[in-house]
Amino acid sequence: MKRSEKKLGEILLAKGLLTPEQLDLALKEQRKNDEFLGKILLKNNWIKEKDLLLALSEQFNIPYMSLKYKYINLELTQRFTPTLLLDYKCFPLAMDEESVTFAITNPLDAWVIKKCEEEAKGLKTKFVLVSLEDMEEVIRRYLNYRRSQI
Protein backbone atom coordinates (compact mmCIF):
# COMPACT_ATOMS: atom_id res chain seq x y z
CA MET A 1 0.00 0.00 0.00
CA LYS A 2 1.55 3.28 -1.10
CA ARG A 3 1.69 5.88 1.65
CA SER A 4 1.74 9.58 0.78
CA GLU A 5 4.56 11.81 1.96
CA LYS A 6 2.25 13.61 4.38
CA LYS A 7 1.97 12.45 7.95
CA LEU A 8 -1.37 12.00 9.66
CA GLY A 9 -0.86 14.98 11.96
CA GLU A 10 0.05 17.23 9.03
CA ILE A 11 -3.10 16.23 7.15
CA LEU A 12 -5.32 16.93 10.16
CA LEU A 13 -3.59 20.28 10.78
CA ALA A 14 -4.00 21.29 7.13
CA LYS A 15 -7.72 20.50 7.31
CA GLY A 16 -8.08 22.59 10.46
CA LEU A 17 -9.27 19.59 12.47
CA LEU A 18 -6.46 19.72 15.01
CA THR A 19 -4.46 22.49 16.67
CA PRO A 20 -0.66 22.42 16.78
CA GLU A 21 -0.89 22.19 20.57
CA GLN A 22 -3.17 19.14 20.42
CA LEU A 23 -0.85 17.47 17.92
CA ASP A 24 2.18 18.18 20.11
CA LEU A 25 0.46 16.70 23.17
CA ALA A 26 -0.68 13.65 21.21
CA LEU A 27 2.81 13.05 19.80
CA LYS A 28 4.29 13.24 23.30
CA GLU A 29 1.74 10.71 24.51
CA GLN A 30 2.48 8.51 21.50
CA ARG A 31 6.21 8.46 22.29
CA LYS A 32 5.44 7.66 25.92
CA ASN A 33 2.77 4.96 25.41
CA ASP A 34 3.59 3.61 21.92
CA GLU A 35 -0.04 3.96 20.73
CA PHE A 36 -1.30 4.88 17.28
CA LEU A 37 -1.65 8.64 16.91
CA GLY A 38 -5.23 8.32 15.64
CA LYS A 39 -6.23 6.30 18.69
CA ILE A 40 -4.81 8.99 20.98
CA LEU A 41 -6.64 11.75 19.10
CA LEU A 42 -9.94 9.85 19.32
CA LYS A 43 -9.45 8.98 22.98
CA ASN A 44 -8.99 12.68 23.80
CA ASN A 45 -12.03 13.63 21.66
CA TRP A 46 -9.91 15.99 19.56
CA ILE A 47 -11.22 14.56 16.28
CA LYS A 48 -14.15 12.44 15.12
CA GLU A 49 -13.70 8.92 13.75
CA LYS A 50 -14.82 9.98 10.27
CA ASP A 51 -12.20 12.77 10.25
CA LEU A 52 -9.54 10.20 11.15
CA LEU A 53 -10.72 7.80 8.45
CA LEU A 54 -10.71 10.52 5.79
CA ALA A 55 -7.20 11.60 6.82
CA LEU A 56 -5.94 7.99 6.78
CA SER A 57 -7.62 7.56 3.40
CA GLU A 58 -5.62 10.52 2.10
CA GLN A 59 -2.40 9.38 3.75
CA PHE A 60 -2.57 5.82 2.40
CA ASN A 61 -4.22 6.63 -0.93
CA ILE A 62 -7.12 4.25 -0.33
CA PRO A 63 -10.75 5.28 -0.59
CA TYR A 64 -12.95 5.70 2.46
CA MET A 65 -16.34 4.05 2.10
CA SER A 66 -19.46 3.98 4.21
CA LEU A 67 -21.07 0.54 4.16
CA LYS A 68 -24.29 1.75 5.73
CA TYR A 69 -26.37 1.57 2.54
CA LYS A 70 -24.07 -0.58 0.42
CA TYR A 71 -25.19 -3.95 -0.90
CA ILE A 72 -22.92 -6.65 0.52
CA ASN A 73 -22.64 -9.86 -1.48
CA LEU A 74 -22.46 -12.34 1.39
CA GLU A 75 -21.98 -15.27 -1.01
CA LEU A 76 -18.53 -13.85 -1.77
CA THR A 77 -17.50 -14.58 1.82
CA GLN A 78 -17.60 -18.32 1.07
CA ARG A 79 -14.35 -17.94 -0.88
CA PHE A 80 -12.48 -16.78 2.23
CA THR A 81 -11.77 -18.23 5.65
CA PRO A 82 -13.92 -17.19 8.61
CA THR A 83 -10.66 -16.28 10.37
CA LEU A 84 -9.99 -13.53 7.83
CA LEU A 85 -13.42 -12.04 8.37
CA LEU A 86 -13.88 -12.54 12.10
CA ASP A 87 -10.38 -12.34 13.57
CA TYR A 88 -8.67 -9.98 11.13
CA LYS A 89 -11.77 -7.91 10.37
CA CYS A 90 -11.04 -7.90 6.67
CA PHE A 91 -14.20 -8.19 4.60
CA PRO A 92 -14.39 -8.97 0.85
CA LEU A 93 -16.65 -6.52 -0.95
CA ALA A 94 -16.03 -7.25 -4.62
CA MET A 95 -14.16 -9.69 -6.82
CA ASP A 96 -13.48 -10.06 -10.51
CA GLU A 97 -11.04 -12.11 -12.63
CA GLU A 98 -8.12 -9.85 -11.67
CA SER A 99 -8.72 -8.49 -8.18
CA VAL A 100 -10.44 -8.63 -4.82
CA THR A 101 -11.53 -5.51 -2.93
CA PHE A 102 -11.44 -5.79 0.85
CA ALA A 103 -12.87 -3.48 3.50
CA ILE A 104 -10.41 -2.84 6.34
CA THR A 105 -10.48 -0.63 9.42
CA ASN A 106 -6.76 -0.02 9.91
CA PRO A 107 -4.39 0.54 6.96
CA LEU A 108 -1.44 0.44 9.40
CA ASP A 109 -2.03 -3.22 10.25
CA ALA A 110 0.49 -4.93 7.97
CA TRP A 111 -0.51 -8.38 9.24
CA VAL A 112 -4.12 -7.90 8.10
CA ILE A 113 -2.95 -6.62 4.70
CA LYS A 114 -0.67 -9.68 4.36
CA LYS A 115 -3.50 -12.08 5.27
CA CYS A 116 -5.79 -10.47 2.68
CA GLU A 117 -3.09 -10.83 0.03
CA GLU A 118 -2.56 -14.50 0.95
CA GLU A 119 -6.27 -15.29 0.75
CA ALA A 120 -6.59 -13.46 -2.58
CA LYS A 121 -4.57 -16.36 -4.02
CA GLY A 122 -2.65 -14.41 -6.63
CA LEU A 123 -5.34 -11.87 -7.45
CA LYS A 124 -4.52 -8.20 -7.04
CA THR A 125 -5.75 -6.81 -3.72
CA LYS A 126 -7.51 -3.49 -3.40
CA PHE A 127 -8.63 -1.92 -0.15
CA VAL A 128 -11.25 0.50 1.09
CA LEU A 129 -11.23 2.01 4.54
CA VAL A 130 -14.37 1.62 6.64
CA SER A 131 -15.41 2.58 10.14
CA LEU A 132 -15.27 0.02 12.92
CA GLU A 133 -19.04 0.41 13.31
CA ASP A 134 -19.61 -0.45 9.63
CA MET A 135 -17.24 -3.42 9.89
CA GLU A 136 -19.04 -4.75 12.95
CA GLU A 137 -22.38 -4.42 11.14
CA VAL A 138 -21.22 -6.39 8.05
CA ILE A 139 -19.75 -9.05 10.34
CA ARG A 140 -23.13 -9.32 12.11
CA ARG A 141 -24.80 -9.72 8.71
CA TYR A 142 -22.19 -12.34 7.76
CA LEU A 143 -22.80 -14.32 10.97
CA ASN A 144 -26.56 -14.25 10.36
CA TYR A 145 -25.94 -15.42 6.79
CA ARG A 146 -23.76 -18.31 8.02
CA ARG A 147 -26.42 -19.37 10.52
CA SER A 148 -29.03 -19.38 7.75
CA GLN A 149 -26.82 -21.68 5.64
CA ILE A 150 -26.75 -24.44 8.27
N, C-alpha and C positions, 0 to 999 in steps of 0.2 A: 504494500500500500504506500503510495507516494505521499509524503508529508510536505506541506508547503514550508517555506522559509520562516513564516511568521510563527511565533509562539502563541500559545493559548491566551496568556495574559495580555499580550500586545493586541490581539484581535478584540478582546473584550474592552480594552482601553479605547481602541479606535472607534468602537461602536458606542462608546459612552455608557457602557453597562457597568463599569467598575471604575473606582477612583484609584489614582496612583497609591494612595495610602492603604487602601484595602488590598491592592495587589502586593504591596510590600509586606504587610502583615501576613497575608496568606503564604507568600514565598518563605517567610521566616518559619511559619508553622510547618510548611512542607519539608524544609531542611531538618527541622527538629523531629518530626513524627514520621517522615517518609511516606506520606499519603499523596494521592493524586491531587493536583491543584484544583481540579473541578469539584472533587468531593469536599474539599475544604471550603471553597466558595459557596457551595450549596448548604453545607452544614451551618455556616455563618449567616445564611439568608442574604448574601450579597448579590446573588443572581438567581434567576429562575432556571429550572431544568431545561426548558425549551431554548433559553439563551445559550446555555452551555452546549446543548446538542447542535445548535446552528453554528456556534463557534468551532466546535470539533469537526463539524461537517466541512467548514471552510479550511481548517488546518490540515485535514487529511484528504481533502478533495474527494469526499464521498457524499452522496446526497442524503439529506435528512428526509424522512418520510413519516407521516402519521399513518398508522394502520387502522385508525378508528373506523373509517368507512370503506376500507379497502377489502375487496374480495380476496379471501385466502383459499387457495386450492389445497385442501387438506390431504387429498390423494397423493400429492407430491411428497408428503412427509414419509410415505411408505418406502421411498428410495434411500432414506437416511436412517441412521441408528437413533433410537430414543435417547441415547446418551448425548448425542450432539444437540438435540432439541432441549432436553430437560436439564442436563448438567451444565452444558456450555452455553445455553441460551442463544443458540444460533439457529435461526429459523429459515428454511428455504421458501422463497416467495415466487420464484419463476425459474424455468429451465427450458433451454432449447438445445439444439444439436451441438452448440459450441460452448455454452456457459450456464452457470447456475448463479442466481442472485440470492444472497442471504441477508436477512435482517440481523443486525447485531446491536448491542447496547454500549459497547466499549471498544473503540478502534485501537486503543492502546494494549489490548489483551492479545499479545502475539500467539499465545497458546490456542485461543479460540480461532484465530485466523488460520493457524496451521491445521487445526482439526477440520475446519471447513474445506480447506484445500485438499486434504487427504480424502475426505468423503466425496468430493467432487469427481474423484477418479479420473483425473486427466483433463476434465473440462475447465475452462477459464472460470475463475471465481470473481464475482462482483459483489459489492456490499452496499447496503443502505443502513443508515443510522436511525434507530428508533428509540423511543422512550422506554424506560423500564416498565412503566404502566402498560404500554401497548404490547410489549413482549409478554408480560404476564397474562394479558388477555388472550393473545393468540395461543399461548401454551394451554390455557384453560380450554379453549376451543378444541385444540389438538387432543387433549386428554378426554374430553367428551366424545370426540370422533372415535378415538381408540376404543372407548367403552362400548360404543354403538356397533363396532365391528366384531365384537366377541359373540 
